[in-house]
Structure formats: structure tokens, C-alpha cells
Amino acid sequence: MEQLRSEMTTNPPLPGSYSPKRGDLCAAKYTDDEWYRAKIERINKDNTVNILYIDYGNVREPDDLSAVNGRLPFVPKITAKLHGVLWRCRHTK
């Protein structure tokens, strides 16, 4: 994550330079003004997008987006979507 933030600070994206497509991996700014890894989930009729922050699992319209274009290594995501799964945890001693 620090490598992503460092890269985005050193080489900030140019406004309008990225045209997202569904399924793209990208960098997205969150409300804390930091950059995070994301995936384009949906492009809305009004040209806004919904993204999935792949390391945290939340979906929202981002404040800013940028392509990564291979500038950064994209390791596998840490979160997963689970539908209809019941989790049970057992504490063993």
C-alpha cells in the first residue's frame, strides 16, 4: 500500500487522463485522501463509477481514480465476496 501511495504522490494522475472500463484494476482515492487498490465494478448511466476497494471489500463512488498501467505490482486481492455463506467460528483452547 505504501508503494502505491508513494507512486501516486510522486506522479499524481492528470484529471481526465483515465477512462475506466468495467473490470479494470486501478487506484482510487478514498475519503481519507489516500490512494487504495480498486477494481471497477460498474459504470453508471451518468458516467460515475462504482469501485470495489479490493483490500477492504467496500464498494462506493470514488473521489478520484487513476490507471496503474503496470507501474505497480498488483498482488492478489485480500478480500472476497461471499453470498449466502454462514460463517461460524469456534474458539478452541
Residue pairs with C-beta under 8 A, 6 or more apart in sequence:
1 36
1 37
1 55
3 72
3 73
4 27
4 35
4 36
4 37
4 68
4 72
5 34
5 35
7 71
7 72
8 27
8 35
8 66
11 71
13 27
13 64
13 65
13 66
13 67
17 66
17 67
18 26
18 65
18 66
18 67
20 26
20 40
20 43
20 49
20 65
21 40
21 43
22 40
22 41
22 42
22 43
23 39
23 40
24 39
24 40
24 67
25 37
25 38
25 39
25 54
25 68
25 74
26 38
26 39
26 40
26 51
26 65
26 66
26 67
26 68
27 35
27 36
27 37
27 38
27 65
27 66
27 67
27 68
27 72
28 35
28 36
28 37
28 38
28 51
28 53
28 62
28 63
28 64
28 65
28 66
29 35
29 36
29 62
29 63
29 64
29 65
30 36
30 53
30 62
30 63
31 63
33 63
35 66
36 53
36 55
36 56
37 53
37 54
37 55
37 74
37 77
38 51
38 52
38 53
38 54
38 62
38 65
39 51
39 52
39 54
39 77
40 49
40 50
40 51
41 49
41 50
41 51
41 52
41 59
42 49
42 50
43 49
44 50
48 61
49 61
49 62
49 65
50 59
50 60
50 61
51 59
51 60
51 61
51 62
51 65
52 58
52 59
53 59
53 60
54 77
54 78
54 79
55 77
55 78
55 79
56 79
57 79
57 80
57 81
68 74
